[in-house]
Amino acid sequence: MVLTQKQRDELNKGILEYLFNNNYEEAGEKFEELLGYKYDAGQQKNPMMKNILEKKWVSIIRLQKRDMELKQEIEQLKEDIEDLKKRGALGGAQGMQGGLLDKADKSLMYNPKQKHVLSSHRANITRVAFHAAYSWVASSSEDGSAKIWDSETGELEATLKQHAGVVNSVAFDYSGQYLVTASSDMTLKIWDLQKNFICVKTLQGHDHSVSHGEFSLDNNFVLSCSRDKTIKLWEVNSGYCKKTLDAHTEWVRMVKISPNGQKFASCSNDQSIIIWNYTNMEAQHQIQDAHDNVIEILAWCGHNLDKSDLIMKKGGSQNGNQQHSNSQNNNNNGNEESKSEHSEKQLNQQNQQQQNEWNSIFLASGGRDKLVKLWNTVSGELIHTFQGNDNWVRGIGFHPFLTFMYTSSDDKSIRVWNLMTGKQVRKIAEAHTHFISSLDTSKNYPLVASGGFDFKVKIWDLKP
């Protein structure tokens, strides 16, 4: 690139100004000798030229960043156009005459938009989890800490550091008062969020790294799983281990309690999924060879999804169909008795209970075979396999109100899936700059959180 004489003079003056203003007088004087004239700060009349070198440097960095963002947006738009073409949304005169939105998948209106990038961890993120009621999101990391963030403001609320190893997992209780962390130091710790985030209990008993821990629906117990191949049930008040389950033959990666609290699921390096009865701690279904490789993640489907919206209900049991019928009958009775406040309250409780029953039927799993699978946990049957990820799947979440599923992968992408069709409708190709190790969706807000090996937690807005 060739500069004009005027541009060269301005650059030289900017370099001289920078050298003298930052106490590099000797270098400045040498540069003056080379140029053949003295720099006089008082001669600079144009305020726009003051500190020009620093301004140019900052603007270059800002423009480079914006250039990268625009390139990503262009690539994303190209993918969206190709996706619409494949589904015929852009073909023919009808599409050009305003039929685009009608023919295109409405899910394109609900794509994740980056809201915050949360930076404070000094190593890979291992898990992210939303608070049950507040706008908090927790993260755990290989740096030995857990952190709590405000997902609305992006501010760091607290850093929890007492583990002697990697913190593998975080989970809030259902009341929102406590947080449990699981660590490679073979312990779990319970933290009181209303008492200055202090550790109130340490659970010891596993013989190897603890993969995950989470609270029971009544908050009285914690379920945990470990590389020692066991699942343990802990009493929160006493800290005692009440039960140990050893049905898996390899490292147990995850345990997830169903929304109705009546069962839980576990997955393992042995490539199996086990559905357990929470009351008697006995296995209801053992799904062998559920995936062709290690199973990394489990998620119950349908936080607040209406059961009539799920096309996957074709895989539901007679029990599930009967619940749907009962729900419709109860709604009719509720309309007839709408004048009775007591009846309406009772009806709402029954409907919520039936909704939780329905939400406790379908379970999603993701693994190192790059697949996500949806299971009927009543029958143990596979309902659908979601294909498209290019690397290990380590995060699954569901939209709190709509029939969309979100997955994250070591291919650095976040993908959106339509549960009505079982097809991918959107891909954010470079959601993180490294592997995405975790993903969670809020049950109360249209938000997604993701964590990656780039040491960052990101908050994504799902609002159209």
C-alpha positions as CSV (number, residue, x, y, z in Angstrom):
1,M,0.0,0.0,0.0
2,V,1.4,3.4,-1.0
3,L,0.7,6.4,1.2
4,T,0.4,10.0,-0.1
5,Q,2.8,12.6,1.2
6,K,0.1,14.1,3.4
7,Q,-0.8,10.6,4.8
8,R,2.9,9.9,5.4
9,D,3.3,13.2,7.3
10,E,0.3,12.5,9.5
11,L,1.5,9.0,10.3
12,N,5.0,10.3,11.2
13,K,3.5,13.0,13.5
14,G,1.3,10.4,15.1
15,I,4.3,8.2,15.8
16,L,6.3,11.2,17.3
17,E,3.3,12.2,19.4
18,Y,3.0,8.6,20.8
19,L,6.7,8.3,21.5
20,F,7.0,11.7,23.4
21,N,3.7,11.2,25.3
22,N,4.7,7.8,26.5
23,N,8.2,8.8,27.7
24,Y,10.2,7.4,24.8
25,E,12.1,10.7,24.3
26,E,15.3,9.1,23.1
27,A,13.5,7.1,20.4
28,G,11.5,10.2,19.5
29,E,14.6,12.3,19.1
30,K,16.2,9.6,16.9
31,F,13.0,9.6,14.8
32,E,13.1,13.4,14.5
33,E,16.7,13.2,13.2
34,L,15.6,10.7,10.5
35,L,12.6,12.9,9.5
36,G,14.6,16.1,9.5
37,Y,12.2,18.2,11.6
38,K,11.1,18.7,15.2
39,Y,7.8,17.7,16.6
40,D,5.8,20.5,18.3
41,A,2.6,19.4,20.1
42,G,1.4,22.9,20.1
43,Q,1.3,23.0,16.4
44,Q,-1.5,20.4,16.3
45,K,-4.6,22.4,15.8
46,N,-7.0,19.7,14.7
47,P,-8.5,17.9,17.9
48,M,-9.4,14.9,15.7
49,M,-5.7,14.3,15.2
50,K,-4.8,14.2,18.9
51,N,-3.7,10.7,20.0
52,I,-4.3,9.6,16.4
53,L,-2.1,6.5,16.6
54,E,-4.0,5.0,19.6
55,K,-7.3,5.9,17.9
56,K,-6.3,4.2,14.7
57,W,-5.1,1.1,16.5
58,V,-8.4,0.7,18.5
59,S,-10.5,1.3,15.4
60,I,-8.6,-1.4,13.5
61,I,-9.3,-3.9,16.3
62,R,-12.9,-2.9,16.4
63,L,-13.3,-3.2,12.6
64,Q,-11.6,-6.6,12.5
65,K,-14.0,-7.8,15.1
66,R,-17.0,-6.4,13.2
67,D,-15.6,-7.9,10.0
68,M,-15.5,-11.4,11.6
69,E,-19.1,-10.9,13.0
70,L,-20.4,-9.9,9.5
71,K,-18.7,-12.9,7.9
72,Q,-20.4,-15.2,10.4
73,E,-23.7,-13.5,9.7
74,I,-23.2,-14.0,6.0
75,E,-22.4,-17.6,6.4
76,Q,-25.5,-18.1,8.6
77,L,-27.7,-16.3,6.1
78,K,-26.3,-18.6,3.3
79,E,-27.2,-21.6,5.4
80,D,-30.7,-20.3,6.1
81,I,-31.2,-19.7,2.3
82,E,-30.1,-23.2,1.5
83,D,-32.3,-24.6,4.1
84,L,-35.3,-22.7,2.8
85,K,-34.5,-23.8,-0.8
86,K,-34.4,-27.4,0.3
87,R,-37.9,-27.0,1.8
88,G,-39.2,-25.2,-1.3
89,A,-39.8,-21.9,0.6
90,L,-38.0,-19.9,-2.1
91,G,-39.2,-21.7,-5.2
92,G,-41.7,-20.4,-7.7
93,A,-43.7,-17.3,-8.0
94,Q,-45.8,-18.0,-4.9
95,G,-42.6,-17.8,-2.8
96,M,-41.8,-14.4,-4.4
97,Q,-45.3,-13.0,-3.8
98,G,-45.1,-13.1,0.0
99,G,-45.5,-16.7,0.7
100,L,-42.0,-17.0,2.1
101,L,-42.9,-16.8,5.8
102,D,-45.8,-19.1,5.4
103,K,-43.8,-21.7,3.6
104,A,-40.7,-21.3,5.7
105,D,-40.4,-23.0,9.1
106,K,-41.7,-20.6,11.7
107,S,-38.8,-21.8,13.9
108,L,-36.6,-19.4,12.0
109,M,-38.3,-16.7,14.0
110,Y,-36.9,-18.1,17.2
111,N,-33.2,-18.5,16.6
112,P,-30.7,-17.9,19.4
113,K,-29.2,-14.5,19.3
114,Q,-26.1,-13.9,21.4
115,K,-26.9,-11.7,24.4
116,H,-23.9,-11.9,26.7
117,V,-20.4,-13.4,26.7
118,L,-19.3,-14.1,30.3
119,S,-15.6,-14.2,30.8
120,S,-14.0,-15.0,34.2
121,H,-13.1,-18.7,34.2
122,R,-9.5,-19.6,33.6
123,A,-10.0,-23.1,32.1
124,N,-12.6,-25.1,30.2
125,I,-16.2,-24.8,31.1
126,T,-17.7,-28.2,32.2
127,R,-21.4,-27.4,32.9
128,V,-23.9,-24.6,32.8
129,A,-27.3,-24.6,34.6
130,F,-30.1,-22.1,35.0
131,H,-31.7,-21.2,38.4
132,A,-35.3,-22.5,38.9
133,A,-36.7,-19.0,39.5
134,Y,-34.2,-16.2,39.3
135,S,-32.3,-15.0,36.2
136,W,-29.1,-16.7,37.6
137,V,-27.1,-19.2,35.6
138,A,-24.3,-21.2,37.2
139,S,-21.1,-22.5,35.5
140,S,-18.5,-25.0,36.6
141,S,-15.0,-25.3,35.2
142,E,-11.7,-27.2,35.1
143,D,-10.2,-24.2,37.0
144,G,-11.7,-25.7,40.2
145,S,-14.4,-23.1,40.7
146,A,-18.1,-22.6,40.1
147,K,-19.5,-19.2,39.3
148,I,-23.0,-17.6,39.4
149,W,-24.0,-15.0,36.8
150,D,-27.0,-12.8,36.2
151,S,-28.2,-13.8,32.8
152,E,-30.1,-10.5,32.3
153,T,-27.2,-8.1,33.1
154,G,-24.2,-10.4,32.4
155,E,-22.7,-9.5,35.8
156,L,-20.8,-12.0,37.9
157,E,-22.6,-12.6,41.2
158,A,-20.3,-15.0,43.0
159,T,-17.4,-17.3,42.7
160,L,-17.4,-20.6,44.7
161,K,-14.0,-22.1,45.4
162,Q,-13.5,-25.0,47.9
163,H,-13.0,-28.0,45.7
164,A,-9.5,-29.5,45.4
165,G,-10.0,-30.5,41.7
166,V,-12.0,-29.9,38.6
167,V,-15.6,-29.0,39.1
168,N,-17.5,-31.2,36.7
169,S,-21.1,-30.1,37.3
170,V,-23.4,-27.6,38.9
171,A,-27.2,-27.8,39.6
172,F,-29.7,-25.7,41.5
173,D,-32.3,-27.1,43.8
174,Y,-36.0,-26.6,43.0
175,S,-36.5,-24.0,45.7
176,G,-33.6,-22.0,44.4
177,Q,-31.8,-21.7,47.8
178,Y,-29.1,-24.3,47.2
179,L,-26.6,-25.3,44.6
180,V,-24.8,-28.6,44.4
181,T,-21.3,-29.0,42.8
182,A,-19.7,-32.3,41.8
183,S,-15.9,-32.6,41.5
184,S,-13.0,-34.7,40.5
185,D,-11.9,-34.5,44.1
186,M,-14.5,-37.3,44.7
187,T,-16.9,-35.0,46.7
188,L,-20.0,-33.0,46.2
189,K,-20.6,-29.7,48.0
190,I,-23.9,-28.0,48.8
191,W,-23.9,-24.2,48.8
192,D,-26.5,-21.9,50.5
193,L,-27.2,-19.1,48.1
194,Q,-29.1,-17.1,50.7
195,K,-26.3,-17.1,53.2
196,N,-23.5,-15.4,51.3
197,F,-22.9,-18.4,49.1
198,I,-21.3,-20.5,51.8
199,C,-20.6,-24.2,51.6
200,V,-22.9,-25.9,54.2
201,K,-22.3,-29.6,53.4
202,T,-19.7,-31.8,51.8
203,L,-20.8,-35.2,50.6
204,Q,-18.0,-37.8,50.7
205,G,-18.2,-41.4,49.6
206,H,-17.5,-41.9,46.0
207,D,-14.2,-43.6,45.1
208,H,-13.5,-41.7,41.9
209,S,-14.3,-38.4,40.1
210,V,-18.0,-37.3,40.6
211,S,-19.6,-36.6,37.2
212,H,-22.8,-35.0,38.2
213,G,-25.2,-34.3,41.1
214,E,-28.7,-32.9,41.3
215,F,-31.5,-32.4,43.8
216,S,-34.7,-34.5,44.2
217,L,-38.0,-32.7,43.6
218,D,-38.6,-32.2,47.3
219,N,-35.0,-30.9,47.8
220,N,-34.4,-33.4,50.6
221,F,-32.0,-35.6,48.6
222,V,-29.2,-35.4,46.1
223,L,-28.5,-38.0,43.4
224,S,-24.9,-38.3,42.1
225,C,-23.0,-40.4,39.7
226,S,-19.4,-41.2,39.3
227,R,-16.5,-42.6,37.4
228,D,-16.5,-45.3,40.1
229,K,-19.5,-46.8,38.1
230,T,-22.1,-46.1,40.9
231,I,-25.1,-43.8,41.6
232,K,-25.6,-42.6,45.1
233,L,-28.5,-41.1,47.0
234,W,-27.6,-38.6,49.7
235,E,-29.7,-37.1,52.5
236,V,-29.2,-33.3,52.4
237,N,-29.7,-32.6,56.1
238,S,-27.4,-35.3,57.4
239,G,-25.0,-35.6,54.5
240,Y,-25.3,-39.4,54.7
241,C,-25.4,-41.7,51.7
242,K,-28.7,-43.6,51.9
243,K,-28.4,-45.8,48.8
244,T,-25.7,-47.0,46.3
245,L,-26.7,-48.4,42.9
246,D,-24.2,-50.3,40.7
247,A,-26.1,-51.4,37.7
248,H,-23.7,-49.8,35.2
249,T,-20.5,-51.5,34.2
250,E,-18.5,-48.3,33.3
251,W,-18.2,-44.7,34.2
252,V,-21.7,-43.1,34.9
253,R,-21.8,-39.8,33.1
254,M,-25.2,-38.4,34.1
255,V,-28.3,-38.8,36.2
256,K,-31.4,-36.8,35.5
257,I,-34.5,-36.8,37.7
258,S,-37.8,-36.5,35.8
259,P,-40.1,-33.4,36.2
260,N,-42.6,-35.4,38.3
261,G,-39.9,-36.7,40.5
262,Q,-41.1,-40.3,40.2
263,K,-38.2,-41.6,38.2
264,F,-34.7,-40.8,37.0
265,A,-32.4,-41.8,34.2
266,S,-28.7,-42.6,34.0
267,C,-26.2,-43.0,31.2
268,S,-22.8,-44.4,31.0
269,N,-19.6,-45.2,29.1
270,D,-21.1,-48.7,28.8
271,Q,-23.4,-47.1,26.1
272,S,-26.6,-47.9,28.1
273,I,-29.4,-45.9,29.6
274,I,-31.3,-47.0,32.7
275,I,-34.7,-45.7,33.7
276,W,-35.1,-46.0,37.5
277,N,-38.1,-45.9,39.8
278,Y,-37.2,-43.1,42.3
279,T,-39.4,-44.5,45.1
280,N,-37.9,-48.0,45.3
281,M,-34.6,-47.3,43.5
282,E,-35.2,-50.2,41.1
283,A,-34.5,-50.3,37.4
284,Q,-37.6,-50.1,35.2
285,H,-35.9,-50.3,31.8
286,Q,-32.3,-51.0,30.8
287,I,-31.7,-49.8,27.2
288,Q,-28.5,-51.6,26.1
289,D,-26.5,-50.2,23.2
290,A,-28.6,-47.0,23.3
291,H,-25.7,-45.3,21.4
292,D,-22.7,-46.6,19.5
293,N,-20.3,-44.8,21.8
294,V,-20.1,-43.1,25.2
295,I,-23.4,-41.3,26.2
296,E,-22.5,-37.9,27.5
297,I,-25.8,-36.2,28.2
298,L,-29.5,-36.7,29.1
299,A,-32.4,-34.2,29.2
300,W,-36.1,-34.7,29.9
301,C,-38.2,-33.3,27.1
302,G,-41.0,-30.7,27.3
303,H,-40.6,-28.4,30.3
304,N,-43.9,-26.6,29.5
305,L,-44.7,-28.1,26.2
306,D,-48.3,-28.9,25.5
307,K,-48.6,-32.7,24.9
308,S,-50.9,-32.1,21.9
309,D,-48.0,-30.2,20.2
310,L,-45.6,-33.1,20.3
311,I,-45.7,-35.1,17.1
312,M,-43.5,-37.5,19.0
313,K,-46.6,-38.6,20.9
314,K,-47.0,-41.2,18.3
315,G,-44.4,-43.1,20.4
316,G,-46.4,-42.5,23.5
317,S,-47.9,-45.4,25.5
318,Q,-51.5,-46.2,26.2
319,N,-50.9,-44.7,29.5
320,G,-49.9,-41.4,27.9
321,N,-52.9,-41.4,25.6
322,Q,-55.2,-42.0,28.5
323,Q,-53.7,-39.1,30.3
324,H,-54.3,-36.9,27.3
325,S,-58.0,-38.0,27.3
326,N,-58.3,-37.4,31.0
327,S,-56.8,-33.9,30.6
328,Q,-59.4,-33.0,27.9
329,N,-62.3,-34.3,30.2
330,N,-61.0,-32.3,33.1
331,N,-60.8,-29.2,31.0
332,N,-64.5,-29.7,30.0
333,N,-65.5,-30.1,33.6
334,G,-63.5,-27.0,34.6
335,N,-65.4,-24.9,32.1
336,E,-68.7,-26.2,33.5
337,E,-67.6,-25.4,37.0
338,S,-65.8,-22.2,36.3
339,K,-67.9,-20.3,38.9
340,S,-66.3,-22.4,41.6
341,E,-62.9,-21.1,42.7
342,H,-62.2,-24.3,44.6
343,S,-62.9,-26.4,41.5
344,E,-60.8,-24.2,39.3
345,K,-57.8,-24.5,41.7
346,Q,-58.2,-28.2,41.9
347,L,-58.4,-28.5,38.1
348,N,-55.2,-26.4,37.7
349,Q,-53.4,-28.7,40.1
350,Q,-54.7,-31.8,38.3
351,N,-53.6,-30.4,34.9
352,Q,-50.2,-29.4,36.2
353,Q,-49.8,-32.9,37.6
354,Q,-50.8,-34.5,34.3
355,Q,-48.5,-32.1,32.4
356,N,-45.6,-33.2,34.6
357,E,-46.6,-36.8,34.0
358,W,-46.4,-36.2,30.2
359,N,-43.2,-34.3,30.5
360,S,-41.7,-37.3,32.3
361,I,-42.3,-39.7,29.4
362,F,-39.8,-38.5,26.8
363,L,-36.0,-38.4,27.4
364,A,-33.3,-37.2,25.0
365,S,-29.8,-38.5,25.0
366,G,-26.6,-37.4,23.2
367,G,-23.3,-39.1,22.8
368,R,-20.0,-39.4,21.1
369,D,-21.6,-41.1,18.1
370,K,-22.8,-37.6,17.1
371,L,-26.4,-38.5,17.5
372,V,-29.3,-37.3,19.7
373,K,-32.0,-39.8,20.4
374,L,-35.5,-39.4,21.8
375,W,-36.9,-42.2,24.0
376,N,-40.2,-43.2,25.4
377,T,-39.3,-44.1,29.0
378,V,-42.6,-45.8,29.7
379,S,-42.0,-48.4,27.0
380,G,-38.3,-48.0,26.6
381,E,-38.8,-47.5,22.8
382,L,-36.7,-45.3,20.5
383,I,-38.9,-42.7,19.0
384,H,-36.6,-40.7,16.8
385,T,-32.9,-40.2,16.0
386,F,-31.7,-36.7,15.2
387,Q,-28.7,-36.7,12.8
388,G,-26.6,-33.8,11.7
389,N,-23.9,-33.0,14.4
390,D,-20.4,-33.4,13.2
391,N,-18.8,-34.3,16.6
392,W,-19.6,-35.4,20.1
393,V,-23.0,-34.1,21.4
394,R,-22.6,-32.8,25.0
395,G,-25.5,-30.5,25.5
396,I,-29.3,-30.8,25.1
397,G,-32.1,-28.4,26.0
398,F,-35.7,-27.6,25.2
399,H,-37.4,-24.3,24.5
400,P,-39.5,-23.5,27.6
401,F,-42.6,-22.7,25.6
402,L,-42.3,-24.0,22.0
403,T,-41.6,-27.3,20.3
404,F,-37.9,-26.8,19.6
405,M,-34.8,-28.7,20.9
406,Y,-31.3,-27.2,21.1
407,T,-28.1,-29.2,21.0
408,S,-24.4,-28.3,21.3
409,S,-21.5,-30.2,20.1
410,D,-17.7,-30.4,19.9
411,D,-18.1,-29.2,16.3
412,K,-18.6,-25.7,18.0
413,S,-22.2,-25.5,16.8
414,I,-25.5,-24.9,18.4
415,R,-28.4,-26.5,16.4
416,V,-32.1,-26.0,16.5
417,W,-34.4,-28.9,15.9
418,N,-38.2,-28.9,15.3
419,L,-39.8,-31.6,17.4
420,M,-42.9,-31.5,15.1
421,T,-40.8,-32.8,12.2
422,G,-37.6,-34.2,13.8
423,K,-35.5,-32.0,11.4
424,Q,-32.8,-29.5,12.0
425,V,-34.0,-26.0,11.2
426,R,-31.0,-23.8,12.2
427,K,-27.3,-24.1,12.9
428,I,-25.1,-21.5,14.5
429,A,-21.8,-22.8,13.1
430,E,-19.3,-20.9,15.3
431,A,-21.2,-20.5,18.5
432,H,-17.9,-20.9,20.4
433,T,-14.3,-20.9,19.2
434,H,-13.7,-24.3,20.7
435,F,-15.6,-27.4,21.8
436,I,-19.0,-26.6,23.4
437,S,-19.1,-28.7,26.5
438,S,-22.5,-27.9,27.9
439,L,-25.9,-26.3,27.1
440,D,-29.0,-25.5,29.2
441,T,-32.3,-23.8,28.6
442,S,-34.2,-21.7,31.2
443,K,-37.6,-23.0,32.3
444,N,-38.9,-19.5,32.9
445,Y,-37.2,-17.3,30.4
446,P,-36.6,-17.7,26.6
447,L,-32.8,-18.1,27.2
448,V,-30.1,-20.6,26.3
449,A,-26.7,-20.8,28.1
450,S,-23.7,-22.5,26.6
451,G,-20.2,-23.2,27.9
452,G,-17.1,-24.1,26.0
453,F,-13.4,-25.0,25.9
454,D,-12.8,-21.3,25.0
455,F,-13.3,-20.6,28.8
456,K,-16.5,-18.7,28.1
457,V,-20.1,-18.9,29.0
458,K,-22.6,-17.4,26.5
459,I,-26.2,-16.4,27.0
460,W,-28.5,-16.6,23.9
461,D,-31.8,-14.9,23.6
462,L,-34.6,-17.0,22.1
463,K,-37.1,-14.1,21.6
464,P,-38.1,-13.4,18.0
